[in-house]
Each structure stands twice: as structure tokens, then as C-alpha cells.
Amino acid sequence: MYDDLSHVSAGYDRWAEVYDHDANPLQALEEPIFRRAVGDVSGLAVLDLGCGTGRHALWLAENGALVTAVDFSEGMLAEARQKPFADRVEFLRHDLHLALPFESATFDLVASGLVLEHLRDLEAFFAEAKRILKPDGRAVVSAMHPAMFLRGSQARFTDPSSGEIVQPGSIAHSISSLVMAALRAGFQIQYVAEYAPDARFAKRYQRAEKYIDWPMLVLLRLSSLLVTGAKCSSST
């Protein structure tokens, strides 16, 4: 397992130029699933943790949310700020290994897409997410499925200038570690779901062909409220 995270920010600065254009199948699989899990956001105060080039933040703003978005890569933020609806988002550079610079009970929703493999301390991440949420808030968090690491896959890209394959740095957190970190932070789990590409998806994204029916994505939907009937589910 590669767990040197010292170069993640610099790696994403280099990735920013091509991040939106390299037909990444994990992003393509994740986006519609993530949006369905988020649901209606009109009028909500939303914090996007690890916003990258704005994949989720800009969609949230377009759909009526009041969005604050943080990322530790200035290169990724620069790309996000150039896109439509960026004027509706407050972008902030911040390292998620540090405490969030927001008052407690500020946001209705925390959104975080494909970030957790780049964090050492899951419990600190979920604790901060819980702290800044209002008492009736919720969170939607996605991550690369740890089963992908068994196939030698992790966040990587080809540098367009040098042709070098760059791996910014990743940790293969288990699903149980994600779940337990969320529970210890005080979240209630509404559901946990796992997703794999099918043959139809792989026809559109050929890099996913070798992963047909292999878990690529895990998503957690969490609530600050005490709820009953929480469940775990699996989906392909």
C-alpha cells in the first residue's frame, strides 16, 4: 500500500490541467450516484470538502445551494474558478488534515467526493464534518472502493508535458474504517452502498472494462439526527 501523502497537493496541482478531460471512469460512475444521494439542495448551505475542479460544487450552486468549497490544491481551485456558476461559490484553499475554519453548526449539508484516500485521519475528518453541520444536517461522502487497491489501482494521471505517470499519494482505507469513523463522530448512517461498472458503462468508458462487476465506488449517506432503520446495502 502506498501511503506517502506528502506530495498529494503538488500532484493535484499538476493534474489540474487535464483532470476534467481524461475520461476518468471513477468520476463518471460516481457523479450521477452522488447527485441522487444528495437530492434537493435549493436554499441549503453546503460545504464541499475537497472540491477539486468543482465537479460537485458548481452543480450544487447551479441547483440553488449556497456553496462553500475547499481544496488544498491551488491548481484545482484555479480551474474551478473559471467555470460557469463559479461566481456563486466561495472557494477557499484549505488542507483537510487541519481543523475546518468555520463555526460549528453552520452548514445544512457536507458533500465530499473521492477525497478520503488522500487523508490519514478519517476520524478527524468526520468529526470536523459533524461539528460544522447543523443539528438536522446531513452528509454525503464517496470514496474509491478499497477493492480497487487489490487490482493495483489508485489515483493517478499521465502528465501531458512529460508523459510521466503520477500517483499523488493514496491510502486504502477499509469500508469498516469509514463506517466506524463516521459512527465515532456521532453520525447516524442512513445507508452505505457499493457500486461496480457494468458492461454498458464500460462501452462508454473503456478504462472500466477490466473492472466490470468489480467494486469501484463506496458511498455513505449520513445524518446528524438520531434515526432508526439504518441499513447497509450493496449495488452494482
N, C-alpha and C positions, 0 to 999 in steps of 0.2 A: 504494500500500500504506500502510495506517495503522499506524504503529509507535510511537506515543506511548504508553508503558506507565506513565506517571506517575499515571494515575487508575484503574488496574485494581482495586486494593484497595477504594477508595471506591465504585467501580461495583458490585463484588460485594456490598458491604455493602447497597447499595440493592436489588440483585437478590434478596437472600436471602429477602425476604418472599414472592416469587412463584416462586422458582426451581423448586420441586417441583410447581408447579401450572399451568405454561404450555404443557404438551404439546409440549415440545421434541423434534422428530423425531430429532435427532442423538443425544441421550441415549437415546431409545428404541431406536434402531438399535444403539448401542454396548453397552448393558448385557448382553444375552444373549451377544454375541460375546466381550466381555471376560471374563465369568464362565466360559465354556467354555475360554478360553485360560488362565485361572488354574488351573482344576481343583481338586483336593482340597487344602484348606488346614488340615485338622484338626491342631492342635498346632503349627502353624508360627508363628514370629514374623514379623509382616508390618508393613511401613511403607507407609502410603498417603500419597503425595506430592500435595498439592493436593486434599484430601478434600472440599472444598465442604460441602454439607449431609449428607454421609455416605453417598452413593449406594453406594459400594463398601465403605467401612469397616464399616458396620453389617452388610452381608451377610456379609463376611468373619468378623466376630465371631460372628454367628449360626451360622456353619458351623464354629466351633471354633478359629479363629485367635486368636492373641494380638496384638491390633492396636494400633499407634500411628499416629495420623493427624494430619497437619499441614496448615494452610492459613493464608494471610495475611489473610483476611477474618474479623474477629470476628463479623460478622453471619451469615456462613455457618456458622461454628462454633456459634454460639448455637442455630441451627436444628437442627444435628446433635445437640447435647447433649440435646434434648428428645425424641428418638425412641427407640423400643424398641431394646434392646441397646446403647444409648449407655453404660450403666454398665460395659460390657465393653471399652470403647475408651478409650485415653489420648489425649485431644485436646490439641493444642499449637498455639499461634499462631506461625507462622514464615514468613519470606519466602524462597522458594526461590531467589532470587538470591544468598542468603548460604549459607555452608557449613552443613551439617546439624549439629545439636547432639547427635550420637550417636557412640559409639565405633565404630571400624572393626570389620568382621566381626561385626555384631550381629544382622542380620536374615536370615531364610531367603528372603523374597520382598519385592520392591518392587512396588507397584501404583501406577499413575498414570493417571488418566483425564481426557482432554480438557483438559490443562493447558499443553502445550508452546507453543501460540500466544501465551501470555502471558509467555513467558520470552525474554530477549535472548540468553543464552549457553547454547546446548544442550550444548556440550562440558563446561561446569562442572556442569550438571545430571546428565548421565550419569556423569561422573567421581565425583561425590558418591554417586550411587546405587550404583555399583560398589564404592566404598570401604566403605560400611556393610553390604554383603552378605557373607555367609559364603562361603568358597571354592566351595561347591557350591550357591550361591544362584541365584536367577533373578529376572527382572523382566518385567512385562507393562505396556506403555505404549501408550496410544491417543492419537490426535490428530485434530482436524478435518483432513480431506484438503485439501492446498493448492489443489486444483482448485475448491474452494468459493469461494475468493477471486476466481477468474476470473468467477464469477457475482455478485460483489458481496456475498457472504455472509461474515459473521464473527460472533463472539459479540456478541449484542445482546438487549435486552429492552425492554418498554414499562413505564415507571414507573407503577404503579397510582394514585399520588396525582396526578401532573401530566399523565400521558399522553405524556410525553416519551420518545422512543426513545433509549436509552442504549447506547453502544458503549464498554465499559470499556477496550479497547485490545488490539490483536492484531498479530502478525507472521506472515506467510505463509511459514513455513519449508518448503523443498522436502523431498521424501522422501529425496533423496540426502543432504541435510544431517542429517536424523535418523539415517540409517543410518551415515554417516561419523562422527558424534559418538559414537554407541554403540560403533563399532569402535575409535575412538581411545581410548575409556575402558577398553578391554580386554574388552568383552563379546564373546561369540560369538552370532551371530544364528541362532536356531532357525528362525524364519520371519518374513517381512513379508507382510502381507495388506491388500488394499484392498477396501472394501465400498461398494456403492451400493444404494439402496432400489429395490424392485420395485413393481409396480402393487398387489399385495396389501398391502404395507406402507403404501403411500400412501393406501389406502382407510381405514386406521385413523388415519393421521397426515396430514391433508390438506395441511399445510405442506410435506410432502415430495413432493407431486405434481409440482412443476416440476423435481425432481431425480431422477426415475425414470431409472435406469441411468447416473446421473452420480455419480462417486465422492464420497462424503461423509466416509468414515472410513478412517484407516490405523491398523494395529495392529502393534506389534513384540513378539515374544516373545524374550527374551534370556536367556543363561546365563553364569554366571561360569566355568563349566568349559570346557575345550577340547573341542569336539565336531566331528564330521565330518558331511558331508552337509547342511550348512546350505542353506536354499533361500529363494527369493523366490517369492511366489505372488500371484495376483490372484483376487478372488472378488466376485461380485455377489449 
